Amino acid sequence: MYGMVNKAVKGFVLKNFDEATWTRIHTKANVDSDFVAMESYDDDVTYNLVGAANSELGLEVYDILFGFGLYWVSDIATVSYSEVMDKSGVNFTDFVKNLDHLHERIRTTFPNYRPPSFRVLSKSNKVLQVDYYSHREGLLPFVEGLFSGLAKHFNETISISHIPDDTHPMPCKRMLVEIK
Protein backbone atom coordinates (compact mmCIF):
# COMPACT_ATOMS: atom_id res chain seq x y z
CA MET A 1 0.00 0.00 0.00
CA TYR A 2 1.08 3.54 -0.47
CA GLY A 3 2.31 5.79 2.31
CA MET A 4 -0.84 7.89 2.10
CA VAL A 5 -2.74 4.95 3.62
CA ASN A 6 -0.29 4.58 6.49
CA LYS A 7 -0.23 8.35 7.03
CA ALA A 8 -4.01 8.17 7.30
CA VAL A 9 -3.77 5.33 9.84
CA LYS A 10 -1.54 7.62 11.90
CA GLY A 11 -4.03 10.48 11.50
CA PHE A 12 -6.90 8.20 12.55
CA VAL A 13 -5.06 7.20 15.73
CA LEU A 14 -4.05 10.78 16.54
CA LYS A 15 -7.59 12.07 15.98
CA ASN A 16 -9.20 9.43 18.18
CA PHE A 17 -6.46 8.92 20.77
CA ASP A 18 -3.16 10.77 21.23
CA GLU A 19 0.52 10.94 20.30
CA ALA A 20 1.55 8.52 23.05
CA THR A 21 -0.92 5.93 21.76
CA TRP A 22 0.42 6.34 18.22
CA THR A 23 3.97 5.91 19.51
CA ARG A 24 3.04 2.66 21.27
CA ILE A 25 1.23 1.36 18.17
CA HIS A 26 3.92 2.08 15.58
CA THR A 27 6.62 0.85 17.99
CA LYS A 28 4.70 -2.39 18.62
CA ALA A 29 4.20 -2.77 14.85
CA ASN A 30 7.96 -2.23 14.39
CA VAL A 31 7.46 0.51 11.76
CA ASP A 32 8.60 4.11 11.49
CA SER A 33 6.38 6.90 12.76
CA ASP A 34 6.25 8.83 9.48
CA PHE A 35 5.46 7.78 5.93
CA VAL A 36 6.03 9.28 2.49
CA ALA A 37 2.61 9.57 0.83
CA MET A 38 3.71 8.64 -2.70
CA GLU A 39 6.04 5.83 -1.65
CA SER A 40 4.97 2.20 -1.87
CA TYR A 41 5.14 0.15 1.34
CA ASP A 42 4.70 -3.54 1.84
CA ASP A 43 1.11 -4.39 2.81
CA ASP A 44 2.49 -5.94 6.00
CA VAL A 45 3.27 -2.44 7.31
CA THR A 46 -0.45 -1.59 7.30
CA TYR A 47 -1.50 -5.00 8.58
CA ASN A 48 1.07 -4.74 11.40
CA LEU A 49 -0.25 -1.31 12.36
CA VAL A 50 -3.81 -2.67 12.54
CA GLY A 51 -2.62 -5.67 14.60
CA ALA A 52 -0.70 -3.42 16.98
CA ALA A 53 -3.74 -1.11 17.29
CA ASN A 54 -5.88 -4.14 18.09
CA SER A 55 -3.45 -5.15 20.84
CA GLU A 56 -2.86 -1.65 22.18
CA LEU A 57 -6.43 -0.35 22.07
CA GLY A 58 -8.30 -3.53 22.89
CA LEU A 59 -10.62 -2.89 19.95
CA GLU A 60 -11.67 -5.58 17.51
CA VAL A 61 -9.89 -5.51 14.14
CA TYR A 62 -13.31 -5.08 12.49
CA ASP A 63 -13.99 -1.93 14.53
CA ILE A 64 -10.55 -0.48 13.77
CA LEU A 65 -10.88 -1.05 10.02
CA PHE A 66 -14.50 0.16 9.92
CA GLY A 67 -13.56 3.30 11.87
CA PHE A 68 -10.63 3.86 9.57
CA GLY A 69 -12.97 3.66 6.56
CA LEU A 70 -15.22 6.32 8.10
CA TYR A 71 -12.17 8.47 8.84
CA TRP A 72 -10.83 8.04 5.30
CA VAL A 73 -13.99 9.56 3.81
CA SER A 74 -14.60 12.31 6.38
CA ASP A 75 -11.03 13.48 6.98
CA ILE A 76 -8.95 12.39 3.99
CA ALA A 77 -10.98 11.95 0.81
CA THR A 78 -13.36 14.88 1.19
CA VAL A 79 -10.53 17.19 2.29
CA SER A 80 -7.46 16.19 0.27
CA TYR A 81 -9.18 14.64 -2.73
CA SER A 82 -12.37 16.70 -3.01
CA GLU A 83 -11.95 17.28 -6.76
CA VAL A 84 -11.74 13.54 -7.43
CA MET A 85 -14.67 12.96 -5.06
CA ASP A 86 -16.79 15.58 -6.82
CA LYS A 87 -16.14 13.98 -10.21
CA SER A 88 -17.05 10.49 -9.02
CA GLY A 89 -20.74 10.93 -8.29
CA VAL A 90 -23.43 13.26 -7.02
CA ASN A 91 -25.04 10.67 -4.73
CA PHE A 92 -24.12 7.43 -2.99
CA THR A 93 -25.35 5.14 -5.76
CA ASP A 94 -23.54 7.00 -8.56
CA PHE A 95 -20.35 7.20 -6.51
CA VAL A 96 -20.30 3.46 -5.75
CA LYS A 97 -21.05 2.65 -9.39
CA ASN A 98 -18.04 4.79 -10.38
CA LEU A 99 -15.53 3.28 -7.94
CA ASP A 100 -13.63 1.42 -10.66
CA HIS A 101 -13.37 4.62 -12.72
CA LEU A 102 -12.12 6.47 -9.63
CA HIS A 103 -9.45 3.82 -9.09
CA GLU A 104 -8.42 4.02 -12.75
CA ARG A 105 -7.84 7.77 -12.38
CA ILE A 106 -5.77 7.11 -9.25
CA ARG A 107 -3.77 4.45 -11.11
CA THR A 108 -2.26 7.14 -13.34
CA THR A 109 -0.65 8.74 -10.27
CA PHE A 110 0.66 5.66 -8.48
CA PRO A 111 2.93 3.19 -10.27
CA ASN A 112 2.26 -0.47 -9.47
CA TYR A 113 -1.09 0.45 -7.93
CA ARG A 114 -3.27 -2.64 -7.45
CA PRO A 115 -6.71 -1.34 -6.54
CA PRO A 116 -9.73 -3.39 -5.62
CA SER A 117 -12.54 -3.73 -8.12
CA PHE A 118 -16.27 -3.33 -7.63
CA ARG A 119 -19.10 -4.71 -9.74
CA VAL A 120 -22.32 -2.92 -8.88
CA LEU A 121 -25.78 -4.09 -9.92
CA SER A 122 -28.98 -2.23 -9.08
CA LYS A 123 -31.43 -4.69 -7.56
CA SER A 124 -33.94 -1.86 -7.15
CA ASN A 125 -33.73 1.90 -6.81
CA LYS A 126 -32.82 1.41 -3.12
CA VAL A 127 -30.77 -1.81 -3.17
CA LEU A 128 -27.37 -2.38 -4.75
CA GLN A 129 -25.53 -5.67 -5.07
CA VAL A 130 -21.84 -4.88 -4.73
CA ASP A 131 -19.23 -7.49 -5.56
CA TYR A 132 -15.90 -6.48 -4.04
CA TYR A 133 -12.76 -8.05 -5.49
CA SER A 134 -9.33 -7.61 -3.95
CA HIS A 135 -6.03 -9.44 -3.82
CA ARG A 136 -5.73 -8.16 -0.23
CA GLU A 137 -7.42 -10.23 2.44
CA GLY A 138 -9.27 -8.93 5.44
CA LEU A 139 -10.17 -5.40 4.32
CA LEU A 140 -13.93 -5.86 3.96
CA PRO A 141 -14.60 -3.96 7.23
CA PHE A 142 -12.61 -1.03 5.80
CA VAL A 143 -14.83 -1.09 2.68
CA GLU A 144 -17.94 -1.18 4.88
CA GLY A 145 -16.61 1.85 6.76
CA LEU A 146 -15.92 3.62 3.47
CA PHE A 147 -19.46 2.92 2.28
CA SER A 148 -20.93 4.15 5.56
CA GLY A 149 -18.78 7.27 5.35
CA LEU A 150 -19.87 7.86 1.76
CA ALA A 151 -23.52 7.46 2.72
CA LYS A 152 -23.05 10.04 5.46
CA HIS A 153 -21.22 12.34 3.03
CA PHE A 154 -24.22 12.15 0.68
CA ASN A 155 -26.74 12.54 3.56
CA GLU A 156 -28.03 9.00 3.17
CA THR A 157 -28.33 6.04 5.50
CA ILE A 158 -27.42 2.51 4.44
CA SER A 159 -27.42 -1.00 5.78
CA ILE A 160 -25.06 -3.69 4.52
CA SER A 161 -25.66 -7.43 4.48
CA HIS A 162 -23.45 -10.16 3.06
CA ILE A 163 -24.14 -12.93 0.58
CA PRO A 164 -21.64 -15.81 0.54
CA ASP A 165 -20.25 -16.41 -2.96
CA ASP A 166 -17.46 -18.87 -3.68
CA THR A 167 -18.02 -19.07 -7.43
CA HIS A 168 -15.45 -16.47 -8.50
CA PRO A 169 -11.80 -17.33 -9.23
CA MET A 170 -10.62 -14.16 -7.44
CA PRO A 171 -11.67 -13.56 -3.84
CA CYS A 172 -15.05 -11.87 -4.02
CA LYS A 173 -17.15 -10.49 -1.21
CA ARG A 174 -20.77 -9.93 -2.20
CA MET A 175 -22.81 -7.36 -0.34
CA LEU A 176 -26.32 -6.02 -0.54
CA VAL A 177 -26.34 -2.31 0.25
CA GLU A 178 -29.78 -0.95 1.08
CA ILE A 179 -30.30 2.79 0.97
CA LYS A 180 -32.84 3.75 3.62
CORURTA-V979317 format. One line per field, one symbol per residue. burial: 1 if it has 24 or more other ideal C-beta (glycine too) atoms within 12 Angstrom, else 0. A space follows every 50 residues. Layout:
BEGIN
burial: ???
END
This chain:
BEGIN
burial: 11011111111110000000110011001010001000001000111111 11110110101001111111111111110000011001000110111110 01000100000000111101000000011111110100111111111111 101101010100000000000111111110
END
